């Protein structure tokens, strides 16, 4: 892969290419994250980690929709105490930056987990203020401007490295929350987390997910995620945006760059395609950039806004 | 891949065609499902017990539009499943995973407990194609050696060994004890193993010592079943997607974990 063409950075965090593993996918172990890196990802984001261990919800936790998946895992994680060791181990095997996804039930908890993650070796943190299916955290924080601001400021006070904030699309106007996040100190924004969704089985006449409600990901949400990125870029052109939602191939990735994202995250496609989806995206992107005569992927970020 | 996986991964709810008592705690279920009916030995399905849980189960038999699997009541999900009868509704996704590779020559099946199910399925496929089919199966008690009759129909008497932990049938020991002798006596072309992971580890160590090819089907906590959530990680592999059947070389790559540790529901490492 020609290096200069694809290299990028997220608020100072240097990436060899503009693709990253989205949070929630395979991100328990350093070994599996390294497999994703070997398959071409420019960075990896872990599962969301909180203060205490959490077993998550009973199955079914993932249900197939026509053009995506609905999941309600319930934020299963071993707690930052245990996970700090995995972060330290992961850093010994990983070839790419490690971004630790952080959640909490208060600003103090977010700050505590973020601080420990960085101390253990994380290159950046991504604040999960957008999980749509766990009470008193995730989107319940990200939908509330005051709480959102508090969480980000407290994390920023504890952490010197890049702080990314992952936004929820389940809001009236994502731009308002994006502005709050940037004002509170967010270095970069990930747009977006899953959309609140439901699946019902007609035979049993029951919701399928044990948690009833979950979050929709995959191709079904791509146009919505793309619009969110476009809107945020228009309002905050200087803030690095990580596009997330239904990216499955290089064309999807290019659309996100043109809308204003400087990196894309891939989640659902790791399962619906194969882990080498990252390599495929990078190959297609390289050909596209060369054909169009660009010297860097950075040159196409936000280009659709000129039209 | 994508459209096909979407089809496999969509839950199909269907009424139980048959639920047969195998022992006080084990039942074998038959469901009508076109997709799972095409499963290969070693593949698994995700079974939704509505309102209770969804669990991975090895496929015992597939064909003619139907799929069969057995379950032993050990946890909340399987205890509830054990109370279900013909006509009750279950949901299935799959079949998932890679399945066993078929071989020729002298073949040995090593099964522990419910792990014998996919080996019986495999044995039926291999019986007419291999030179000799042998088995060693072990269970806690005679009651739980539920596939003995069907396996005996496939294997010759001198190449069949059954063990129980309580001595209620066959040899009173673990399945791995007679294995060592059998591997000394005979040169097998392939050993297929499925059962408790510590048993698989022992089979792996013995097969590795003697350089006998083997494949083993592993079990892990599974949630998504499609290689997304990472719950079933072993080393650099996802058991649900890269397995559940692994070759000798792959098992060697995950030696540090095989038979020792797995991820728990909260993603922390726990003993197997």
Boltz contact constraints between the chains, C-beta under 6 A:
constraints:
  - contact:
      token1: [A, 25]
      token2: [B, 228]
      max_distance: 6.0
  - contact:
      token1: [A, 26]
      token2: [B, 230]
      max_distance: 6.0
  - contact:
      token1: [A, 28]
      token2: [B, 230]
      max_distance: 6.0
  - contact:
      token1: [A, 28]
      token2: [B, 263]
      max_distance: 6.0
  - contact:
      token1: [A, 28]
      token2: [B, 267]
      max_distance: 6.0
  - contact:
      token1: [A, 29]
      token2: [B, 233]
      max_distance: 6.0
  - contact:
      token1: [A, 31]
      token2: [B, 235]
      max_distance: 6.0
  - contact:
      token1: [A, 31]
      token2: [B, 236]
      max_distance: 6.0
  - contact:
      token1: [A, 32]
      token2: [B, 230]
      max_distance: 6.0
  - contact:
      token1: [A, 32]
      token2: [B, 233]
      max_distance: 6.0
  - contact:
      token1: [A, 35]
      token2: [B, 236]
      max_distance: 6.0
  - contact:
      token1: [A, 53]
      token2: [B, 266]
      max_distance: 6.0
  - contact:
      token1: [A, 54]
      token2: [B, 266]
      max_distance: 6.0
  - contact:
      token1: [A, 55]
      token2: [B, 265]
      max_distance: 6.0
  - contact:
      token1: [A, 55]
      token2: [B, 266]
      max_distance: 6.0
  - contact:
      token1: [A, 58]
      token2: [B, 53]
      max_distance: 6.0
  - contact:
      token1: [A, 59]
      token2: [B, 53]
      max_distance: 6.0
  - contact:
      token1: [A, 59]
      token2: [B, 54]
      max_distance: 6.0
  - contact:
      token1: [A, 59]
      token2: [B, 223]
      max_distance: 6.0
  - contact:
      token1: [A, 60]
      token2: [B, 54]
      max_distance: 6.0
  - contact:
      token1: [A, 61]
      token2: [B, 223]
      max_distance: 6.0
  - contact:
      token1: [A, 62]
      token2: [B, 224]
      max_distance: 6.0
  - contact:
      token1: [A, 64]
      token2: [B, 9]
      max_distance: 6.0
  - contact:
      token1: [A, 64]
      token2: [B, 10]
      max_distance: 6.0
  - contact:
      token1: [A, 76]
      token2: [B, 266]
      max_distance: 6.0
  - contact:
      token1: [A, 76]
      token2: [B, 267]
      max_distance: 6.0
  - contact:
      token1: [A, 77]
      token2: [B, 267]
      max_distance: 6.0
  - contact:
      token1: [A, 78]
      token2: [B, 266]
      max_distance: 6.0
  - contact:
      token1: [A, 78]
      token2: [B, 267]
      max_distance: 6.0
  - contact:
      token1: [A, 78]
      token2: [B, 268]
      max_distance: 6.0
  - contact:
      token1: [A, 82]
      token2: [B, 268]
      max_distance: 6.0
  - contact:
      token1: [A, 201]
      token2: [B, 13]
      max_distance: 6.0
  - contact:
      token1: [A, 203]
      token2: [B, 13]
      max_distance: 6.0
  - contact:
      token1: [A, 203]
      token2: [B, 89]
      max_distance: 6.0
  - contact:
      token1: [A, 204]
      token2: [B, 13]
      max_distance: 6.0
  - contact:
      token1: [A, 204]
      token2: [B, 50]
      max_distance: 6.0
  - contact:
      token1: [A, 204]
      token2: [B, 89]
      max_distance: 6.0
  - contact:
      token1: [A, 206]
      token2: [B, 50]
      max_distance: 6.0
  - contact:
      token1: [A, 271]
      token2: [B, 226]
      max_distance: 6.0
  - contact:
      token1: [A, 271]
      token2: [B, 227]
      max_distance: 6.0
  - contact:
      token1: [A, 271]
      token2: [B, 228]
      max_distance: 6.0
  - contact:
      token1: [A, 272]
      token2: [B, 2]
      max_distance: 6.0
  - contact:
      token1: [A, 272]
      token2: [B, 5]
      max_distance: 6.0
